Amino acid sequence: MTDKRQKPRGAFFRGGGCAAGAALLAAFCCLCAPGRSAGAAQKDAGEQTVTLRVCSWEEYIDEGGWDEDEVISLGERDVFGEKPLVKEFEEWYYETYGVRVNVEYSTFGTNEELYSQMNLGNVYDMVCPSDYMIMKLMKEEKLEPLSEGFFDTSEEQNYYVKGVSPYIRDVFEENKIDGKPWADYAAGYMWGITGIVYNPREVSEEEASTWSILTNERFYRQVTVKDNVRDAYFPTLAILNAELLTDDAFRNRADYREQLAAVMNDTAPETILAAEEKLREIRGNVYSFETDSGKADMVTGKVLANTQWSGDAVYTMDQAEEDDFYLCWAVPEECTNLWFDGWVLLKDGIGDDVAKKHAAEAFINFLSMPENAVRNMYYIGYTSTIGGGEDGLVFDYLNWCYGAEEDESDTVAYPVGYFFSGDNEDEAYVVTTSAEQAGRQLAAQYPSWEEIGRSAVMNYFDDAGNAAINQMWINIRCFRLDMLSGAQWAAAAAGGVLLAVLVLRFALKKRGYHQ
């Protein structure tokens, strides 16, 4: 098995989704880059400590404390997590800029939780939400733009702009809110796509390579889907539009990417109504709507297929391998969701404080150092947006993880040039790996260029669209009598009869008729 990585040290799962808050409501319903000039200016001001308030996902940064046998040797360079990266940043910042910084680091579990914390008065300087929440914050003008100096490639410490993947950079520049590109306000941190983890002994690759597996009666109560509206709405739209999305004429259109995005972000009333009906069908066929339990259910064999974010898919396959139980990964032929988490600066926190902004941008750059990107990928299990630029350490790590052994014979060439250099034909970025990795962890962490070609970002929905799909989700997740199967009705009837008998016996006993 060509996978030299140890299991990710953290147990991060990418929660969230547009209506995590709506899911809570449904539950209730069911019960009823910095330049040196700034640093120099701070140093001249004396030894005053800059306090940087950071809020990110749970278990989403390396916490250090690695064992001695966890050293990652990549050529002449070793990567090792001795101290937490937050602590190392504080030390690096003082050594580099002569200014002390204290990072107050806190976490959130979903994008909606973060948004609620902000609305309840919690003040942060920088946060790390997902793509659509970044768009929402941009739309609400809550973000402070990154400084011009942050993008200066001549600045030695600007690791992000010099190391971010060309592909990720282009996505951030092409996607805009009110004419303003993401790149002006957000720096990518982790990224991935959505797909299907499946048991190849029971599910064929063809069956797993379509979102319609969620409605496939052959897998009744053996498949799971995500328990949030965005990650349930996306595959539902794909199922509804499967004929169009797989049509060669549609895919060969000059504006295919724009048209695909339009289909997968449709919130017209008739579309939402059709999606609600299809989701009822999905609900009746799947084992469960789940947030994190799907990983364990796959490893234990309780279910045969699970919709999953790519990073969690890697974790699931790794876990299963510990018991010699092999799972595979498939990207649906209709399309896939391209997602990102990224660092943004908040106006309420940063304000006009030059020292804070300098420290915040430096924090992004510190995490974008290739060795720190590797540490975070090893710890989290997700894929960094950092390719490394002229520094080949991240690609070396990829080879360390998945490169074929010298004596392996059944190998394939897996190109990843689109991510590292912007050219998928670049021979410098081809991984020679075992044939099976083309459909397993490697493919999940670095999707093929063909798979990326049929990906779409789910955009931020306006208030009307957001309210409509949230109501749809409440309708789906609230208990209704029509959710009961025939067997469940029979069981309920039997229970009712038993309860009636017990009540009658109790009443007779009180009246002295019990013998």
C-alpha positions as CSV (number, residue, x, y, z in Angstrom):
1,M,0.0,0.0,0.0
2,T,1.6,3.3,-1.1
3,D,0.8,5.7,1.6
4,K,3.6,6.5,4.0
5,R,1.7,9.1,5.9
6,Q,0.7,8.3,9.5
7,K,-3.0,9.0,10.3
8,P,-3.7,12.7,10.6
9,R,-2.9,13.7,14.2
10,G,-6.0,15.9,14.5
11,A,-9.6,14.7,14.1
12,F,-10.9,17.7,12.2
13,F,-14.1,17.5,10.4
14,R,-15.4,20.3,8.2
15,G,-18.7,21.1,9.7
16,G,-20.9,24.0,8.8
17,G,-23.1,24.7,5.9
18,C,-25.5,27.5,5.1
19,A,-28.2,26.4,7.5
20,A,-26.5,25.0,10.5
21,G,-28.5,27.6,12.4
22,A,-31.5,26.4,10.5
23,A,-30.7,22.8,11.5
24,L,-30.9,23.9,15.2
25,L,-34.2,25.5,14.4
26,A,-35.3,22.3,12.7
27,A,-34.4,20.3,15.8
28,F,-36.5,22.7,17.9
29,C,-39.3,22.3,15.4
30,C,-39.0,18.5,15.6
31,L,-39.4,18.7,19.3
32,C,-42.3,20.7,18.9
33,A,1.5,41.0,3.6
34,P,3.3,43.1,5.7
35,G,6.3,45.4,4.7
36,R,9.1,46.0,7.2
37,S,8.2,49.7,7.5
38,A,5.2,48.8,9.7
39,G,7.3,46.5,11.8
40,A,10.0,49.1,12.2
41,A,7.4,51.7,13.3
42,Q,6.1,49.3,15.9
43,K,9.6,48.6,17.2
44,D,10.3,52.3,17.5
45,A,7.2,52.6,19.6
46,G,8.8,50.4,22.3
47,E,8.0,47.0,23.7
48,Q,4.3,47.2,23.7
49,T,2.7,43.8,23.0
50,V,0.2,43.5,20.1
51,T,-2.8,41.3,21.0
52,L,-4.1,39.4,18.0
53,R,-7.5,37.7,18.4
54,V,-7.8,34.8,16.1
55,C,-10.8,32.4,15.6
56,S,-10.7,29.3,13.5
57,W,-12.1,25.8,13.1
58,E,-11.5,23.3,15.9
59,E,-8.3,21.3,15.4
60,Y,-7.3,23.3,12.3
61,I,-3.7,24.2,13.2
62,D,-0.8,22.0,14.2
63,E,-0.5,21.9,18.0
64,G,3.0,20.4,18.1
65,G,4.1,17.8,20.6
66,W,5.1,15.3,17.8
67,D,6.8,12.1,18.8
68,E,10.4,11.6,17.8
69,D,9.4,9.0,15.2
70,E,7.1,11.5,13.5
71,V,9.9,13.4,11.9
72,I,9.1,13.9,8.2
73,S,12.4,13.7,6.2
74,L,12.1,15.4,2.8
75,G,15.5,15.2,1.1
76,E,17.8,17.4,3.2
77,R,15.0,19.0,5.2
78,D,13.2,17.6,8.1
79,V,9.7,18.8,9.2
80,F,8.9,18.3,12.9
81,G,6.2,19.9,15.1
82,E,7.8,20.5,18.5
83,K,5.8,23.4,19.6
84,P,2.3,24.7,18.7
85,L,2.4,26.8,15.5
86,V,0.7,29.6,17.4
87,K,3.5,29.7,19.9
88,E,6.1,29.5,17.2
89,F,4.5,32.4,15.4
90,E,4.8,34.6,18.5
91,E,8.5,33.8,18.7
92,W,9.1,34.2,14.9
93,Y,7.3,37.5,14.9
94,Y,9.5,39.0,17.6
95,E,12.7,37.6,16.1
96,T,11.7,39.0,12.6
97,Y,10.1,42.3,13.5
98,G,11.3,43.1,17.0
99,V,7.7,43.4,18.3
100,R,6.0,41.1,20.7
101,V,2.6,39.6,19.8
102,N,0.2,37.7,21.9
103,V,-2.3,35.5,20.0
104,E,-5.6,34.9,21.7
105,Y,-6.7,31.8,19.8
106,S,-10.3,30.5,19.9
107,T,-12.3,28.1,17.8
108,F,-15.8,27.5,16.3
109,G,-17.6,24.4,15.0
110,T,-19.6,25.8,12.1
111,N,-19.7,28.9,10.0
112,E,-23.0,29.9,11.5
113,E,-21.6,29.5,15.0
114,L,-18.8,31.9,14.1
115,Y,-21.3,34.4,12.6
116,S,-23.5,34.2,15.7
117,Q,-20.5,34.8,18.0
118,M,-19.6,37.9,16.0
119,N,-23.2,39.2,16.2
120,L,-23.3,38.5,19.9
121,G,-20.4,40.9,20.5
122,N,-17.4,38.7,20.4
123,V,-14.7,40.7,18.7
124,Y,-11.9,39.1,16.6
125,D,-9.2,40.5,14.4
126,M,-9.0,37.6,12.0
127,V,-11.1,34.5,11.3
128,C,-11.0,31.5,9.0
129,P,-14.5,30.9,7.5
130,S,-15.6,28.9,4.4
131,D,-16.1,30.3,0.9
132,Y,-19.8,31.3,1.2
133,M,-19.3,32.9,4.6
134,I,-16.4,34.9,3.2
135,M,-18.8,36.1,0.5
136,K,-21.4,37.0,3.1
137,L,-19.0,39.0,5.2
138,M,-17.7,40.8,2.0
139,K,-21.3,41.6,1.0
140,E,-22.0,43.0,4.5
141,E,-18.8,45.0,4.3
142,K,-17.4,43.5,7.5
143,L,-14.0,42.7,6.1
144,E,-10.8,44.8,6.0
145,P,-9.0,44.5,2.7
146,L,-5.5,43.0,2.7
147,S,-2.8,45.6,2.3
148,E,-0.9,46.3,-0.9
149,G,2.3,45.3,0.9
150,F,0.9,41.8,1.5
151,F,1.0,41.1,-2.3
152,D,4.6,42.5,-2.8
153,T,6.5,39.5,-4.1
154,S,9.8,41.2,-3.5
155,E,9.2,41.2,0.3
156,E,11.1,38.2,1.7
157,Q,8.5,37.4,4.4
158,N,5.5,37.4,2.0
159,Y,5.2,33.6,1.9
160,Y,1.6,33.5,0.9
161,V,1.7,35.5,-2.3
162,K,4.9,33.7,-3.4
163,G,3.7,30.2,-2.4
164,V,-0.1,30.0,-3.0
165,S,-1.1,27.6,-5.7
166,P,-1.6,29.3,-9.1
167,Y,-4.9,27.4,-9.4
168,I,-6.1,28.7,-6.0
169,R,-4.9,32.2,-6.8
170,D,-6.9,32.3,-10.0
171,V,-10.1,31.1,-8.3
172,F,-9.8,33.8,-5.7
173,E,-9.2,36.4,-8.3
174,E,-12.0,35.2,-10.6
175,N,-14.7,35.0,-7.9
176,K,-16.1,38.4,-7.0
177,I,-18.7,40.0,-4.7
178,D,-20.0,43.4,-6.0
179,G,-17.1,43.5,-8.4
180,K,-14.5,42.9,-5.7
181,P,-12.4,39.7,-6.0
182,W,-12.0,37.4,-3.1
183,A,-8.3,37.8,-3.4
184,D,-8.5,41.4,-2.1
185,Y,-10.0,40.2,1.2
186,A,-9.2,36.6,1.7
187,A,-6.1,34.3,1.8
188,G,-6.7,30.6,1.2
189,Y,-5.9,28.1,3.9
190,M,-7.4,24.7,3.1
191,W,-9.4,23.5,0.1
192,G,-11.0,20.5,-1.4
193,I,-14.0,19.0,-3.2
194,T,-17.0,16.8,-2.2
195,G,-17.4,13.2,-3.4
196,I,-18.3,9.7,-2.3
197,V,-16.4,7.3,0.0
198,Y,-17.5,3.8,-0.8
199,N,-16.8,0.1,0.0
200,P,-15.5,-1.4,-3.3
201,R,-16.5,-4.9,-2.2
202,E,-20.2,-3.9,-2.2
203,V,-20.4,-0.8,-4.4
204,S,-18.9,-0.5,-7.9
205,E,-17.0,2.5,-9.0
206,E,-19.7,3.2,-11.6
207,E,-22.4,3.2,-8.9
208,A,-20.3,5.5,-6.6
209,S,-19.5,7.9,-9.4
210,T,-23.0,9.5,-9.5
211,W,-25.0,11.5,-6.9
212,S,-27.9,9.3,-7.7
213,I,-26.4,6.7,-5.4
214,L,-28.4,8.7,-2.8
215,T,-31.7,7.5,-4.4
216,N,-30.4,4.1,-5.5
217,E,-32.8,1.6,-4.0
218,R,-30.1,-1.1,-4.1
219,F,-28.5,0.7,-1.3
220,Y,-31.6,1.4,0.8
221,R,-30.5,2.5,4.3
222,Q,-26.8,2.0,3.4
223,V,-25.8,5.4,2.3
224,T,-25.5,8.7,4.2
225,V,-25.7,12.3,3.2
226,K,-24.5,15.5,5.0
227,D,-26.8,17.1,7.6
228,N,-26.7,20.6,6.4
229,V,-28.7,22.3,3.7
230,R,-25.8,23.4,1.4
231,D,-24.2,20.0,1.3
232,A,-27.5,18.3,0.8
233,Y,-28.9,20.9,-1.7
234,F,-25.8,20.6,-4.0
235,P,-26.1,16.8,-4.8
236,T,-29.9,17.2,-5.0
237,L,-29.6,19.8,-7.7
238,A,-27.0,17.6,-9.5
239,I,-29.5,14.7,-9.5
240,L,-32.3,16.9,-10.8
241,N,-30.1,18.2,-13.6
242,A,-28.1,15.0,-14.3
243,E,-29.1,14.8,-17.9
244,L,-28.0,18.3,-18.6
245,L,-24.8,18.1,-16.6
246,T,-23.6,15.0,-18.3
247,D,-24.5,16.2,-21.8
248,D,-21.5,16.6,-24.1
249,A,-23.0,19.6,-25.8
250,F,-23.4,21.4,-22.4
251,R,-19.9,20.5,-21.3
252,N,-18.4,21.7,-24.6
253,R,-20.0,25.2,-24.3
254,A,-17.5,28.0,-24.2
255,D,-19.2,29.3,-21.1
256,Y,-19.5,25.9,-19.4
257,R,-18.0,26.9,-16.1
258,E,-20.4,29.9,-15.8
259,Q,-23.4,27.8,-16.8
260,L,-22.5,25.0,-14.4
261,A,-22.2,27.5,-11.6
262,A,-25.6,29.0,-12.5
263,V,-27.3,25.5,-12.4
264,M,-25.7,24.6,-9.0
265,N,-26.6,27.9,-7.4
266,D,-30.2,28.1,-8.6
267,T,-32.6,29.3,-5.8
268,A,-35.6,29.9,-8.0
269,P,-38.9,29.0,-6.2
270,E,-39.7,26.2,-8.6
271,T,-36.1,24.8,-8.2
272,I,-36.3,24.8,-4.4
273,L,-39.7,23.1,-4.6
274,A,-38.4,20.4,-6.9
275,A,-35.3,20.0,-4.6
276,E,-37.5,19.6,-1.6
277,E,-39.5,16.7,-3.2
278,K,-36.2,15.1,-4.3
279,L,-34.8,15.5,-0.8
280,R,-37.8,13.7,0.6
281,E,-37.0,10.8,-1.7
282,I,-33.3,10.9,-0.6
283,R,-34.4,11.0,3.1
284,G,-36.5,7.9,2.6
285,N,-33.6,6.0,1.0
286,V,-30.5,7.0,3.0
287,Y,-29.4,5.6,6.4
288,S,-29.1,9.0,7.9
289,F,-28.3,12.7,7.6
290,E,-25.0,13.0,9.4
291,T,-22.3,15.6,10.2
292,D,-19.4,13.5,11.4
293,S,-20.7,10.0,12.2
294,G,-20.5,8.9,8.6
295,K,-16.7,8.4,8.9
296,A,-17.1,5.8,11.7
297,D,-20.1,4.2,10.0
298,M,-18.0,3.6,6.9
299,V,-15.1,2.2,8.9
300,T,-17.3,-0.2,10.9
301,G,-19.2,-1.2,7.8
302,K,-22.5,0.1,9.0
303,V,-23.0,1.9,5.7
304,L,-21.6,1.3,2.2
305,A,-21.2,4.8,0.9
306,N,-20.9,8.2,2.4
307,T,-21.0,11.7,0.9
308,Q,-17.8,13.4,2.2
309,W,-15.5,16.3,2.0
310,S,-12.2,15.3,0.5
311,G,-10.2,15.8,3.7
312,D,-12.5,13.7,5.8
313,A,-12.5,11.1,3.0
314,V,-8.7,10.8,3.4
315,Y,-9.2,10.4,7.2
316,T,-11.9,7.8,6.7
317,M,-9.8,5.7,4.3
318,D,-6.8,6.0,6.6
319,Q,-8.8,4.8,9.6
320,A,-10.2,1.8,7.7
321,E,-6.7,0.7,6.5
322,E,-5.7,0.3,10.1
323,D,-8.0,-2.7,10.2
324,D,-7.0,-3.8,6.7
325,F,-10.4,-2.6,5.4
326,Y,-10.0,-0.7,2.2
327,L,-12.4,2.0,1.0
328,C,-12.3,4.0,-2.2
329,W,-13.1,7.5,-3.4
330,A,-15.2,8.6,-6.3
331,V,-16.1,12.0,-7.7
332,P,-19.6,12.1,-9.2
333,E,-19.7,12.4,-13.0
334,E,-22.4,15.2,-12.8
335,C,-20.2,17.7,-11.0
336,T,-18.5,18.3,-7.7
337,N,-18.5,21.1,-5.1
338,L,-15.3,23.1,-4.9
339,W,-14.8,24.6,-1.4
340,F,-12.3,26.7,0.5
341,D,-11.5,28.0,3.9
342,G,-9.6,31.2,4.1
343,W,-8.2,33.9,6.4
344,V,-10.0,37.3,6.5
345,L,-9.4,40.4,8.6
346,L,-12.4,41.9,10.4
347,K,-13.1,45.6,10.4
348,D,-14.5,45.5,13.9
349,G,-11.3,44.1,15.3
350,I,-8.5,45.5,13.0
351,G,-10.0,48.9,12.5
352,D,-7.3,51.4,11.8
353,D,-4.8,49.6,14.0
354,V,-1.7,49.3,11.8
355,A,0.1,47.1,14.3
356,K,-2.7,44.6,14.4
357,K,-3.0,44.4,10.6
358,H,0.7,43.9,10.3
359,A,0.6,41.0,12.8
360,A,-2.5,39.5,11.2
361,E,-1.0,39.5,7.7
362,A,2.3,38.1,9.2
363,F,0.3,35.3,10.8
364,I,-1.1,34.3,7.3
365,N,2.4,34.5,5.9
366,F,3.9,32.4,8.7
367,L,1.3,29.6,8.2
368,S,2.1,29.8,4.4
369,M,5.7,28.9,4.9
370,P,6.1,25.5,3.1
371,E,7.2,23.7,6.2
372,N,4.3,25.0,8.2
373,A,1.9,24.1,5.4
374,V,3.2,20.6,5.5
375,R,2.8,20.5,9.3
376,N,-0.8,21.6,9.1
377,M,-1.6,19.0,6.4
378,Y,0.0,16.3,8.4
379,Y,-1.9,17.3,11.5
380,I,-5.3,18.1,9.9
381,G,-5.4,15.7,7.0
382,Y,-6.8,18.4,4.6
383,T,-5.0,20.0,1.7
384,S,-3.3,23.3,2.0
385,T,-3.8,26.0,-0.6
386,I,0.0,26.5,-0.6
387,G,2.0,24.9,-3.4
388,G,5.2,26.5,-2.3
389,G,6.2,28.4,-5.4
390,E,9.9,27.9,-6.1
391,D,10.2,25.9,-2.9
392,G,9.5,22.3,-3.7
393,L,8.9,21.1,-0.1
394,V,5.1,20.7,-0.4
395,F,5.5,18.6,-3.6
396,D,8.2,16.6,-1.9
397,Y,5.7,15.9,0.9
398,L,3.1,14.8,-1.6
399,N,5.7,12.3,-3.0
400,W,6.6,11.2,0.5
401,C,3.0,10.4,1.1
402,Y,2.0,8.7,-2.1
403,G,5.0,8.1,-4.3
404,A,5.5,4.5,-5.4
405,E,8.2,2.4,-3.9
406,E,11.2,1.6,-6.2
407,D,10.2,-2.0,-6.6
408,E,6.5,-1.4,-7.3
409,S,5.4,-2.5,-10.8
410,D,1.7,-1.5,-11.0
411,T,2.1,2.3,-11.1
412,V,0.6,5.3,-12.9
413,A,1.7,8.8,-13.6
414,Y,-0.6,11.3,-11.7
415,P,-0.1,14.9,-12.9
416,V,-0.7,17.7,-10.4
417,G,0.9,20.5,-12.3
418,Y,-2.3,22.6,-12.4
419,F,-1.9,23.0,-8.7
420,F,1.8,23.6,-8.3
421,S,2.8,25.5,-11.4
422,G,-0.4,26.3,-13.2
423,D,0.4,23.9,-16.1
424,N,-0.9,20.4,-15.8
425,E,1.5,19.2,-18.5
426,D,4.4,20.3,-16.4
427,E,6.6,17.1,-16.1
428,A,8.2,18.5,-12.9
429,Y,4.9,17.9,-11.1
430,V,4.0,14.3,-11.9
431,V,3.6,11.8,-9.1
432,T,4.5,8.2,-9.9
433,T,2.1,6.3,-7.6
434,S,0.4,2.9,-7.2
435,A,-2.5,2.4,-9.6
436,E,-5.0,2.2,-6.8
437,Q,-4.1,5.7,-5.5
438,A,-5.7,7.2,-8.5
439,G,-9.0,6.4,-6.8
440,R,-8.1,6.8,-3.2
441,Q,-6.3,9.2,-0.8
442,L,-4.1,10.9,-3.4
443,A,-7.1,11.6,-5.7
444,A,-9.1,13.0,-2.7
445,Q,-6.3,15.3,-1.6
446,Y,-5.4,16.5,-5.2
447,P,-8.3,15.9,-7.6
448,S,-7.4,15.3,-11.2
449,W,-7.6,18.2,-13.6
450,E,-10.6,16.5,-15.3
451,E,-12.5,16.4,-12.0
452,I,-11.6,20.0,-11.2
453,G,-12.9,20.9,-14.6
454,R,-16.4,19.9,-13.6
455,S,-16.4,21.6,-10.2
456,A,-18.5,24.5,-9.0
457,V,-18.3,26.8,-6.0
458,M,-21.6,27.2,-4.1
459,N,-22.1,30.9,-3.8
460,Y,-23.5,33.1,-1.0
461,F,-27.3,33.2,-1.4
462,D,-29.1,36.5,-0.9
463,D,-31.5,36.9,1.9
464,A,-34.5,35.7,-0.1
465,G,-32.8,32.7,-1.5
466,N,-31.2,31.9,1.9
467,A,-34.6,32.1,3.7
468,A,-36.2,29.9,1.1
469,I,-33.7,27.0,1.2
470,N,-33.6,27.2,5.0
471,Q,-37.4,26.8,5.1
472,M,-37.1,23.9,2.7
473,W,-34.5,22.3,5.0
474,I,-36.8,22.8,8.0
475,N,-39.6,21.1,6.1
476,I,-37.3,18.2,5.3
477,R,-35.7,17.7,8.8
478,C,-38.9,18.2,10.9
479,F,-40.8,15.1,11.9
480,R,-43.8,14.4,9.7
481,L,-46.1,11.4,9.8
482,D,-45.4,10.7,6.1
483,M,-41.8,10.0,7.1
484,L,-42.9,6.7,8.7
485,S,-42.4,3.5,6.7
486,G,-45.0,0.6,6.7
487,A,-42.9,-1.3,9.3
488,Q,-42.7,1.8,11.5
489,W,-46.5,2.3,11.3
490,A,-46.9,-1.4,12.3
491,A,-44.5,-1.1,15.2
492,A,-46.3,2.1,16.4
493,A,-49.7,0.4,16.2
494,A,-48.4,-2.6,18.2
495,G,-47.0,-0.2,20.7
496,G,-50.3,1.6,21.0
497,V,-52.2,-1.7,21.5
498,L,-49.7,-2.8,24.2
499,L,-50.0,0.6,25.9
500,A,-53.8,0.4,25.9
501,V,-53.7,-3.1,27.5
502,L,-51.3,-1.9,30.2
503,V,-53.5,1.1,30.9
504,L,-56.6,-1.0,31.1
505,R,-54.9,-3.5,33.5
506,F,-53.8,-0.7,35.7
507,A,-57.3,0.8,35.8
508,L,-58.9,-2.6,36.7
509,K,-56.3,-3.2,39.4
510,K,-57.1,0.1,41.1
511,R,-60.8,-0.8,41.0
512,G,-60.1,-4.2,42.6
513,Y,-60.9,-6.3,39.5
514,H,-57.3,-7.6,39.0
515,Q,-57.0,-11.3,39.7
